[in-house]
Structures are given as C-alpha cells and as structure tokens.
Amino acid sequence: MITLINTNTMKPPIAPVGLDYIAGAVRKVGIDVEVLDLCLSNEPNKTIKEYFSIIQPELVAMTFRNIDDCFWPRSQWFVPELKQQIEQIRQFSDAKIVVGGVGFSIMPEPIMKYCGADFGIRGDGEDAIVALYNELTGGQRYENVPGLIWKNNGSFVSNKPAWPEELTLPTQRNEIDNITYFKLGGQCGVETKRGCNRPCIYCVDSLAKGKTLRLRRPDEITEEFENLLKKGIDVFHICDSEFNIPINHAKAVCTKLIQRGLGGKIRWYTYMTVTPFDNELAELMRKAGCAGIDFTGDSANAMMLSKYHQPHQKEDFQNAVELCRSREIAVMFDLLLGGPCETVDTLSETIDFMKTLNPDCVGAALGVRLYPDTVMADIVRKEGKPETNPNIKRKYSGQVDFLKPTFYISYLLGTKPAELVRDLIDGDKRFFEPMSEMDDTRSKDHNYNDNTELCQAIEAGARGAYWDILRKIRS
C-alpha cells in the first residue's frame, strides 16, 4: 500500500490537486492507496501518530508544494516543518519515504539532504510513484524510475526528470476531500497543461515542470470540470503557469467548456501573460465562465521588462484592461519590483502607470526570490560575493543559501524600499502593498499564507481567487 501525505498546512487551505491526480493514477493500476491530509487536521502531529500506529504502508509519498511563502520580509520557511514531519513518521513506521511536488522539484537534492528522505521525485508523480512502488516490492532497479533521486554508495543519483511527453490525468477527482477544501478554501484547482517555455529570468516553473509545454486534451479537462461540478464545486482556479501559452490551446479549452454548456454554470480564474491576448480569446473566456485574470506584469518600464525577459510592452497593458473591462472580467496585474537595476524612477513609472490603467487590483510584490539554475542566480554570481552583495536581502546569517528565503532588491531603492513603494502607492486601495521593513507586520499585502482575513471571508461565503476576494473586502 502507498500512503500519500499532503504536508502543506497553510491557511486558507489549498486543495492538493497534484496529490488528487497521483492517487487516482495509483488506484487505476490496482495498487492500494490512502491519502493522509495534514492540511485538514487540527493537530497534524497527533494525526501522524494515530495513523501510523495503525497503518503500515510499504511506501510513504509526501508532497511538498512551497519552499517558503516567497514574501519579503516575512520570509516564512517551510522546509524545517517537512523535516519534522519525516522524523515523526519514522518514529512509527519503517516505510520508505519519498518526497515530491512542485516545491521539492525546484531544489530536490538540497531538500533531501536537509530532510533525510529516502527518495525524491523531480517532476510528474503519477507514473513515477507507481514505478517506485513496483521496484520497492520487486527488483529495486531504481534507475528505471522516472524522476527518481536516490542514494548509491552515499552519493545522490538523479534520474532524468519525470516529464512525460503525453499528459493524461485522472478526471474523477475522488481521492481528496474537495468539498471541504471548497468550503474552507473558496476554490478548486484544475490543470490544463504542465511545463513552461517562457524565458523569465526569475521563474522556476521550468525547473519543476519542464521547458516543454505538455498539453491536456480539452475533452479530458472538460470531463474533470463536469465531475467536480457534480460534487457541488462551481468556482475554480486554473493552475497553469500561464493559461494563454499557447493561445490556441486556451481557445480550444474554452470552446470545449462552452460546447458542453459549462460556461453559465461555473466561474474560474487563471494566470496569464499580458501577451498574447486578443478579442477572440477574451470573448471565449467570458462565455466559458472566466471571472478574473491575474496577469504577469512585472513592470511598466521598458528597461525593467527587458531585464526580466518579458516580451510585452507598456501599451499591451492597456489592451488587456480593455479586453477584460468590456466583458466584465476582473483584472489584476502582478508586479515584481526591485529587480536588477531598478531605480526610484523606474519604480515610480510603473506605479504611476498602473494607477492610470485602472485595473481592479495590483500586486506590488517587492523582491525577487532567488533560486539556483535561473538567470537571476547567474546575475548574482556575476555581481560578486553574495554575502556582501548590497542587493541581497535575507533574515538568516552565515553563507547565502538559496534553499532558505533569499531575495534580490536593488540597492538603488535605498535602505527602506518597502516604505518607498508604499509612499508611491499613497494609499491607493487598488494596490496590495509590500510588508513594511520597519515592523514586519502584515499590512495590505497579498500573502495568502496564514491569512486570517481571507479565512474569515471564505467562512462567510466568499468564493474565488484570493486576490479577488481580498480586493472586494478591502474596497
């Protein structure tokens, strides 16, 4: 038997869609599988003890979604909690432990070394977990397991990442308690693709999911929506890196939803790039039930857009707003402030421009989270010793370690960049402000981790993307 564990305990709770897919795939091949969901437990440590005092699986598979909250200066780090969970399981079970998930796949070997797991899986887990189980109970030829990271004579061996070319996922969505997640979390996730081929200098989606776009069939996606709707779930978040890449697939998904009559029955939100976005896609999204779009904007300054390797231009923002406004689709732009060479002037240009655009809300995130194997990591290396780099921000001492929350904020913004951004925003309620460096307290940011305001709104009946819920209750 395989026990799958959701280790993510952040609130409001986000349903572990990947775990749902994996459990369905495992069950489909006839292997017994159970899900132990620590997110829905009031006492995770007690839940672990009680479960493994009774159940002894051959394999424990733990999903690890987030390394940290990615917000400066709060910088809440989740890896120690994963280590503690593994240590506790080992008190009650001799089962082999494998860790996977998006967060894990970004830095698999450092996380394994820190947490002491037996195995790791980088990439998709559906086929990999089945293959690992079969090798554990059979030949133990670990080189046959896609994406597996394992130890051989004390050294890590990393198999080729598990990024199968054909992406087919279970559509039943029966393996986790999606109804409870909907009640407590306000939405339900669906993937229409995996992988990202965009060149953004900071992003790790290509590390976790591959650089090749792997598209699901629109009819399979629609079947999944229908199955969740039958359970009483009618608000969704499409979890793709960018829904409109490629644009023809996005249009095909929307067309299928419309053809199956789902557009008037569901509401959904998604992430998108500013381009490509045209009149046809906007109209199809509206008819298919789209309620809001969170655009990857980053900056409105031409130099900063070039630094981030973003293909869109300043005028493309206006097009996106107009296409959304004419169809009553809520629109948000996510900014990434403080990147390489950011100055007070480039910052002011971006914030002032966002005010004139009049989107529903703007996420003014300050600081670029640094990860290995990205262009941003190369930039930091070229700037000299990271421990003395004035652009590096962190809340730990010693050597710079990207496994821990480490951020890049241009020193040209001065010693109090968050205060500068907040002054430029000047109380505009459309903006989610960065947290103040002065007192480290929550303000009007959009950090969703342990967000009491969000939890209370959802408990009172709010549904939708978290940014849309927050902007409504704060307006």
DOFIZA-918409 format. One record per residue (C-alpha): residue in one letter; chain; x, y, z. Coordinates in Angstrom, 2 decimals. Example, Ala and Ser with C-alpha at 12.3 -4.5 7.8 and 13.67 -1.06 7.14 Angstrom:
BEGIN
 aa ch       x       y       z
  a  A   12.30   -4.50    7.80
  s  A   13.67   -1.06    7.14
//
This chain:
BEGIN
 aa ch       x       y       z
  m  A    0.00    0.00    0.00
  i  A    1.03    3.59   -0.62
  t  A    0.17    6.41    1.76
  l  A    0.16    9.85    0.13
  i  A    0.62   12.78    2.52
  n  A   -0.29   16.40    1.97
  t  A    2.31   18.30    4.01
  n  A    1.07   21.79    3.16
  t  A   -0.72   23.26    6.19
  m  A   -1.09   26.90    5.11
  k  A   -4.45   28.60    5.59
  p  A   -6.74   29.18    3.83
  p  A   -6.27   25.61    2.67
  i  A   -5.40   24.98   -0.96
  a  A   -6.52   21.59   -2.25
  p  A   -3.54   19.40   -3.26
  v  A   -4.61   18.89   -6.87
  g  A   -1.40   17.04   -7.73
  l  A   -2.00   14.55   -4.92
  d  A   -5.53   14.00   -6.21
  y  A   -4.17   13.19   -9.68
  i  A   -1.46   10.87   -8.31
  a  A   -3.82    8.95   -6.04
  g  A   -6.18    8.43   -8.97
  a  A   -3.36    7.15  -11.14
  v  A   -2.14    4.76   -8.43
  r  A   -5.61    3.38   -7.81
  k  A   -6.16    2.93  -11.55
  v  A   -3.33    0.36  -11.76
  g  A   -4.69   -1.62   -8.82
  i  A   -2.36   -0.51   -6.02
  d  A   -3.98    0.24   -2.65
  v  A   -3.63    3.91   -1.80
  e  A   -4.71    6.20    1.03
  v  A   -4.37    9.95    1.46
  l  A   -3.35   11.44    4.81
  d  A   -4.20   15.12    4.58
  l  A   -2.41   17.14    7.26
  c  A   -3.90   20.38    5.95
  l  A   -7.36   19.34    7.11
  s  A   -6.10   18.22   10.51
  n  A   -6.30   20.48   13.56
  e  A   -3.37   18.59   15.11
  p  A   -1.04   17.31   12.36
  n  A    1.44   15.73   14.77
  k  A   -1.30   13.79   16.53
  t  A   -2.77   12.76   13.19
  i  A    0.59   11.32   12.06
  k  A    0.99    9.36   15.30
  e  A   -2.52    7.95   15.24
  y  A   -2.38    6.99   11.56
  f  A    0.97    5.18   11.58
  s  A    0.19    3.46   14.86
  i  A   -2.45    1.56   12.89
  i  A   -1.45    1.64    9.21
  q  A    1.90    0.38    7.92
  p  A    2.29    1.08    4.20
  e  A    5.20   -0.07    2.05
  l  A    5.75    3.45    0.75
  v  A    5.03    6.92    2.14
  a  A    4.89    9.64   -0.54
  m  A    4.89   13.25    0.69
  t  A    4.01   16.21   -1.50
  f  A    5.87   19.46   -0.82
  r  A    4.24   22.43   -2.51
  n  A    6.11   25.51   -1.27
  i  A    9.67   26.02   -0.03
  d  A    8.62   29.29    1.64
  d  A    5.95   31.98    1.36
  c  A    8.01   33.98   -1.21
  f  A    7.25   37.29    0.54
  w  A    9.89   39.68    1.81
  p  A   10.40   40.49    4.62
  r  A    8.15   37.86    6.26
  s  A   10.15   35.01    4.70
  q  A    8.42   32.07    6.34
  w  A   10.42   28.92    5.55
  f  A    8.58   25.59    5.30
  v  A   11.44   23.09    4.86
  p  A   12.03   22.60    8.62
  e  A    8.38   21.59    9.02
  l  A    8.82   18.95    6.33
  k  A   11.89   17.60    8.12
  q  A    9.97   17.43   11.39
  q  A    7.13   15.54    9.72
  i  A    9.55   12.99    8.25
  e  A   11.25   12.49   11.61
  q  A    7.91   11.94   13.29
  i  A    6.77    9.38   10.71
  r  A    9.98    7.44   11.28
  q  A    9.10    7.09   14.95
  f  A    6.10    4.95   13.98
  s  A    6.91    3.47   10.56
  d  A    9.76    1.70    8.78
  a  A    8.29    2.52    5.37
  k  A   10.48    4.16    2.75
  i  A    9.74    7.86    2.37
  v  A    9.71    9.70   -0.96
  v  A    9.16   13.44   -1.35
  g  A    7.87   15.16   -4.48
  g  A    5.79   18.12   -5.57
  v  A    6.44   21.47   -7.20
  g  A    8.39   22.95   -4.30
  f  A   10.55   19.87   -3.96
  s  A   11.28   19.69   -7.69
  i  A   12.86   23.16   -7.63
  m  A   15.70   22.09   -5.31
  p  A   15.40   18.33   -4.88
  e  A   18.84   17.30   -3.66
  p  A   19.26   20.12   -1.09
  i  A   15.79   19.37    0.33
  m  A   16.54   15.62    0.51
  k  A   19.84   16.31    2.24
  y  A   18.20   18.63    4.75
  c  A   15.15   16.46    5.48
  g  A   16.61   12.97    5.25
  a  A   14.04   11.40    2.91
  d  A   14.92    8.07    1.32
  f  A   13.89    9.12   -2.18
  g  A   12.78   12.15   -4.14
  i  A   10.87   12.56   -7.38
  r  A   11.54   15.54   -9.61
  g  A    8.68   16.24  -11.98
  d  A    5.34   14.49  -12.50
  g  A    4.43   11.95   -9.86
  e  A    1.67    9.89  -11.48
  d  A    3.85    7.33  -13.29
  a  A    6.91    7.77  -11.07
  i  A    5.18    6.74   -7.82
  v  A    3.81    3.59   -9.43
  a  A    7.23    2.72  -10.85
  l  A    8.95    3.31   -7.50
  y  A    6.43    1.14   -5.65
  n  A    6.91   -1.68   -8.14
  e  A   10.70   -1.52   -7.75
  l  A   10.48   -1.43   -3.95
  t  A    8.29   -4.52   -3.92
  g  A   10.15   -6.17   -6.80
  g  A   13.54   -5.73   -8.41
  q  A   14.77   -2.48   -6.78
  r  A   16.20   -1.26  -10.08
  y  A   15.85    2.40   -9.19
  e  A   17.42    3.60  -12.43
  n  A   14.12    2.58  -14.08
  v  A   12.05    5.08  -12.10
  p  A   11.46    8.40  -13.94
  g  A   12.50   11.46  -11.98
  l  A   13.83    9.45   -9.05
  i  A   16.59   10.85   -6.84
  w  A   18.22    8.20   -4.69
  k  A   21.44    7.38   -2.90
  n  A   24.04    4.96   -4.18
  n  A   27.14    4.42   -2.05
  g  A   26.47    7.64   -0.19
  s  A   26.05    9.86   -3.26
  f  A   22.89   11.15   -4.89
  v  A   21.86    9.71   -8.22
  s  A   19.35   11.77  -10.21
  n  A   17.38   10.07  -12.94
  k  A   16.03   12.04  -15.89
  p  A   13.15   14.29  -14.68
  a  A    9.66   12.81  -14.92
  w  A    8.21   14.98  -17.65
  p  A    6.29   12.56  -19.92
  e  A    5.55   14.00  -23.35
  e  A    1.90   12.94  -23.27
  l  A   -0.03   14.42  -20.36
  t  A   -3.13   12.45  -19.43
  l  A   -4.52   12.82  -15.92
  p  A   -7.34   11.18  -13.96
  t  A  -10.56   13.17  -14.11
  q  A  -12.61   11.62  -11.29
  r  A  -11.14   13.80   -8.50
  n  A  -12.36   11.46   -5.77
  e  A   -9.16   10.97   -3.79
  i  A   -9.13   14.09   -1.59
  d  A  -11.92   15.91    0.21
  n  A  -12.51   18.55   -2.46
  i  A  -15.85   19.59   -0.93
  t  A  -14.24   20.54    2.38
  y  A  -11.47   22.37    0.56
  f  A  -14.06   24.27   -1.40
  k  A  -15.87   25.30    1.79
  l  A  -12.68   26.32    3.59
  g  A  -10.58   27.45    0.63
  g  A  -13.14   29.01   -1.69
  q  A  -11.98   27.42   -4.96
  c  A  -10.78   24.20   -6.59
  g  A   -7.75   23.77   -8.83
  v  A   -7.53   22.24  -12.31
  e  A   -4.51   21.91  -14.61
  t  A   -4.85   22.22  -18.38
  k  A   -1.13   21.78  -19.07
  r  A    2.29   21.41  -17.50
  g  A    5.62   22.94  -18.37
  c  A    6.68   26.46  -19.29
  n  A    8.76   27.62  -22.26
  r  A    8.98   31.30  -21.31
  p  A   12.40   32.91  -20.61
  c  A   11.59   34.86  -17.41
  i  A   14.84   35.29  -15.50
  y  A   13.42   34.51  -12.06
  c  A   10.87   31.75  -12.61
  v  A   11.32   28.10  -11.61
  d  A    8.27   26.59  -13.31
  s  A   10.53   25.16  -16.00
  l  A   12.69   23.54  -13.28
  a  A    9.69   21.87  -11.66
  k  A    7.59   21.07  -14.73
  g  A    9.99   21.20  -17.68
  k  A   10.54   23.67  -20.51
  t  A    8.32   21.81  -22.95
  l  A    4.60   22.57  -22.92
  r  A    2.66   19.37  -22.31
  l  A   -1.00   19.94  -23.11
  r  A   -4.00   18.01  -21.87
  r  A   -6.85   17.23  -24.26
  p  A   -9.71   19.76  -23.93
  d  A  -12.30   16.97  -23.66
  e  A  -10.39   15.43  -20.73
  i  A  -10.22   18.81  -18.99
  t  A  -13.93   19.41  -19.52
  e  A  -14.77   15.99  -18.09
  e  A  -12.84   16.92  -14.95
  f  A  -14.79   20.18  -14.60
  e  A  -18.04   18.25  -15.00
  n  A  -17.09   15.73  -12.32
  l  A  -16.23   18.46   -9.84
  l  A  -19.41   20.38  -10.66
  k  A  -21.44   17.26   -9.85
  k  A  -19.92   17.36   -6.37
  g  A  -21.23   20.91   -5.89
  i  A  -17.99   22.76   -6.73
  d  A  -18.54   25.63   -9.16
  v  A  -15.61   28.02   -8.61
  f  A  -12.19   27.08   -9.93
  h  A   -8.64   28.25  -10.34
  i  A   -6.72   27.07  -13.40
  c  A   -3.28   26.25  -12.02
  d  A   -1.27   26.59  -15.24
  s  A    1.83   28.75  -15.26
  e  A    0.14   30.89  -17.94
  f  A   -3.24   29.86  -19.35
  n  A   -2.76   31.65  -22.69
  i  A    0.50   29.92  -23.60
  p  A   -0.10   28.60  -26.19
  i  A   -3.10   30.73  -27.11
  n  A   -4.67   28.14  -29.42
  h  A   -4.86   25.58  -26.62
  a  A   -6.51   28.15  -24.34
  k  A   -9.08   28.84  -27.02
  a  A   -9.69   25.11  -27.53
  v  A  -10.27   24.57  -23.80
  c  A  -12.73   27.46  -23.63
  t  A  -14.53   26.26  -26.76
  k  A  -15.00   22.79  -25.28
  l  A  -16.33   24.22  -22.00
  i  A  -18.84   26.29  -23.98
  q  A  -19.88   23.35  -26.13
  r  A  -20.58   21.26  -23.03
  g  A  -22.76   24.03  -21.57
  l  A  -20.50   24.76  -18.61
  g  A  -19.95   28.48  -19.21
  g  A  -23.10   29.52  -17.36
  k  A  -22.58   27.05  -14.52
  i  A  -19.02   27.68  -13.39
  r  A  -16.75   30.60  -12.51
  w  A  -13.00   30.34  -12.89
  y  A   -9.84   32.38  -12.52
  t  A   -6.44   31.99  -14.10
  y  A   -2.90   33.30  -14.51
  m  A   -1.97   34.77  -17.90
  t  A    0.76   36.68  -19.65
  v  A   -0.12   40.14  -20.94
  t  A    0.51   38.85  -24.46
  p  A   -0.78   37.06  -26.44
  f  A   -4.31   38.16  -25.62
  d  A   -6.81   39.03  -28.32
  n  A  -10.50   39.75  -28.75
  e  A  -11.32   36.15  -29.66
  l  A   -9.72   34.66  -26.55
  a  A  -11.31   37.27  -24.29
  e  A  -14.76   36.52  -25.70
  l  A  -14.28   32.75  -25.43
  m  A  -13.07   33.07  -21.84
  r  A  -16.11   35.16  -20.91
  k  A  -18.52   32.65  -22.46
  a  A  -16.65   29.77  -20.80
  g  A  -17.12   31.26  -17.32
  c  A  -13.91   33.21  -16.68
  a  A  -14.40   35.62  -13.78
  g  A  -10.91   37.04  -13.37
  i  A   -7.38   37.10  -14.75
  d  A   -4.14   37.65  -12.84
  f  A   -1.61   38.93  -15.39
  t  A    2.15   38.56  -15.03
  g  A    3.02   42.22  -15.49
  d  A    6.30   42.65  -13.55
  s  A    6.94   46.25  -14.63
  a  A    5.77   49.01  -16.96
  n  A    9.27   50.33  -17.54
  a  A   10.86   49.24  -20.83
  m  A   14.29   48.63  -19.32
  m  A   12.93   46.51  -16.49
  l  A   10.74   44.49  -18.86
  s  A   13.85   43.77  -20.90
  k  A   15.77   42.81  -17.75
  y  A   13.04   40.35  -16.80
  h  A   12.97   39.00  -20.39
  q  A    9.30   39.90  -20.75
  p  A    8.03   40.23  -24.34
  h  A    5.13   42.58  -23.63
  q  A    5.32   46.36  -23.81
  k  A    3.68   49.21  -21.96
  e  A    0.81   49.54  -24.44
  d  A   -0.08   45.87  -24.08
  f  A   -1.30   46.51  -20.53
  q  A   -4.00   48.85  -21.81
  n  A   -5.17   46.27  -24.33
  a  A   -5.51   43.67  -21.59
  v  A   -7.55   46.00  -19.38
  e  A   -9.88   46.99  -22.22
  l  A  -10.50   43.37  -23.25
  c  A  -11.34   42.43  -19.67
  r  A  -13.42   45.52  -18.87
  s  A  -15.64   45.08  -21.93
  r  A  -16.52   41.57  -20.74
  e  A  -16.77   42.20  -17.01
  i  A  -13.73   40.04  -16.27
  a  A  -11.88   41.20  -13.15
  v  A   -8.27   42.11  -13.91
  m  A   -5.18   42.11  -11.73
  f  A   -1.57   42.88  -12.59
  d  A    1.21   41.27  -10.57
  l  A    4.31   43.45  -10.37
  l  A    7.79   42.32   -9.44
  l  A    9.55   45.34   -8.02
  g  A   13.20   45.72   -7.10
  g  A   14.87   43.56   -9.75
  p  A   18.30   44.23  -11.31
  c  A   18.91   47.94  -11.94
  e  A   15.52   49.02  -10.57
  t  A   15.66   52.69   -9.58
  v  A   13.30   55.13   -7.92
  d  A   12.45   56.47  -11.38
  t  A   11.63   53.07  -12.93
  l  A    9.62   52.16   -9.84
  s  A    7.68   55.43   -9.96
  e  A    6.96   54.99  -13.66
  t  A    5.47   51.54  -13.09
  i  A    3.30   52.51  -10.14
  d  A    2.07   55.74  -11.73
  f  A    1.22   53.90  -14.94
  m  A   -0.73   51.24  -13.05
  k  A   -2.82   53.96  -11.45
  t  A   -3.79   55.36  -14.85
  l  A   -4.69   51.90  -16.20
  n  A   -7.31   51.43  -13.52
  p  A   -7.21   47.63  -13.12
  d  A   -9.24   46.11  -10.31
  c  A   -6.11   45.48   -8.29
  v  A   -2.32   45.45   -8.48
  g  A    0.04   43.18   -6.58
  a  A    3.08   45.28   -5.66
  a  A    5.41   42.44   -4.67
  l  A    8.84   43.68   -3.65
  g  A   11.91   41.50   -4.10
  v  A   12.85   38.67   -6.46
  r  A   13.06   35.30   -4.71
  l  A   16.37   33.75   -5.74
  y  A   16.63   30.14   -6.89
  p  A   19.55   28.15   -8.30
  d  A   19.65   27.31  -12.01
  t  A   17.93   30.55  -13.01
  v  A   19.22   33.62  -14.84
  m  A   18.79   35.58  -11.61
  a  A   21.22   33.22   -9.90
  d  A   23.72   33.87  -12.71
  i  A   23.28   37.62  -12.23
  v  A   24.01   37.30   -8.52
  r  A   27.13   35.24   -9.17
  k  A   28.43   37.85  -11.62
  e  A   27.89   40.61   -9.04
  g  A   30.50   39.11   -6.72
  k  A   30.42   37.51   -3.30
  p  A   26.74   37.16   -2.35
  e  A   27.40   37.60    1.36
  t  A   28.49   41.20    0.73
  n  A   26.16   41.94   -2.19
  p  A   24.06   45.02   -1.26
  n  A   21.19   43.71   -3.42
  i  A   20.76   40.53   -1.36
  k  A   18.13   40.54    1.39
  r  A   17.75   37.71    3.89
  k  A   16.81   37.06    7.51
  y  A   19.46   34.44    8.30
  s  A   23.19   34.70    8.90
  g  A   26.21   32.88    7.52
  q  A   26.61   31.84    3.90
  v  A   23.92   32.73    1.40
  d  A   21.81   29.62    0.86
  f  A   19.09   29.72   -1.79
  l  A   17.27   26.87   -0.02
  k  A   16.37   29.48    2.59
  p  A   14.28   32.58    1.69
  t  A   16.75   34.85   -0.12
  f  A   15.69   37.89   -2.10
  y  A   17.13   40.38   -4.55
  i  A   16.13   44.03   -4.07
  s  A   18.05   46.67   -5.98
  y  A   20.19   48.71   -3.59
  l  A   19.37   51.74   -5.76
  l  A   15.98   51.86   -3.98
  g  A   17.66   52.81   -0.72
  t  A   17.59   51.25    2.72
  k  A   13.79   51.20    3.10
  p  A   12.44   50.06   -0.29
  a  A    9.09   48.87    1.07
  e  A    8.46   52.26    2.64
  l  A    9.34   53.84   -0.71
  v  A    6.85   51.64   -2.58
  r  A    4.13   52.33   -0.01
  d  A    4.76   56.08   -0.28
  l  A    4.45   55.91   -4.07
  i  A    1.22   53.92   -3.81
  d  A   -0.01   56.63   -1.45
  g  A   -2.95   54.73   -0.03
  d  A   -4.44   53.66   -3.38
  k  A   -6.76   50.82   -2.37
  r  A   -6.28   49.00   -5.66
  f  A   -2.73   48.07   -4.63
  f  A   -1.60   45.23   -2.39
  e  A    1.31   46.91   -0.63
  p  A    4.55   45.19    0.36
  m  A    5.08   44.47    4.03
  s  A    6.96   47.16    5.91
  e  A   10.59   46.51    6.87
  m  A   10.01   48.69    9.90
  d  A    7.79   46.39   11.94
  d  A    7.43   43.15    9.93
  t  A    3.67   43.25   10.43
  r  A    1.00   42.35    7.93
  s  A   -0.45   45.32    6.11
  k  A   -2.37   45.38    2.85
  d  A   -0.21   42.76    1.14
  h  A   -1.49   39.64   -0.59
  n  A    0.49   36.96    1.20
  y  A   -2.03   34.13    1.31
  n  A   -0.21   32.10    3.95
  d  A   -1.97   32.09    7.34
  n  A   -4.22   34.89    6.15
  t  A   -6.93   35.30    8.78
  e  A   -8.72   37.96    6.74
  l  A   -9.11   35.56    3.83
  c  A  -10.18   32.65    6.02
  q  A  -12.91   34.72    7.65
  a  A  -14.20   35.97    4.29
  i  A  -14.36   32.45    2.87
  e  A  -16.08   31.16    6.00
  a  A  -18.67   33.90    5.46
  g  A  -19.31   32.65    1.92
  a  A  -16.73   34.38   -0.31
  r  A  -15.56   32.28   -3.26
  g  A  -12.95   32.87   -5.94
  a  A   -9.28   33.68   -6.43
  y  A   -7.76   35.04   -3.25
  w  A   -6.76   38.34   -4.84
  d  A  -10.36   38.88   -5.95
  i  A  -11.74   38.10   -2.50
  l  A   -9.24   40.45   -0.84
  r  A   -9.87   43.34   -3.21
  k  A  -13.65   43.05   -2.65
  i  A  -13.46   43.04    1.14
  r  A  -10.88   45.85    1.20
  s  A  -12.64   48.15   -1.27
//
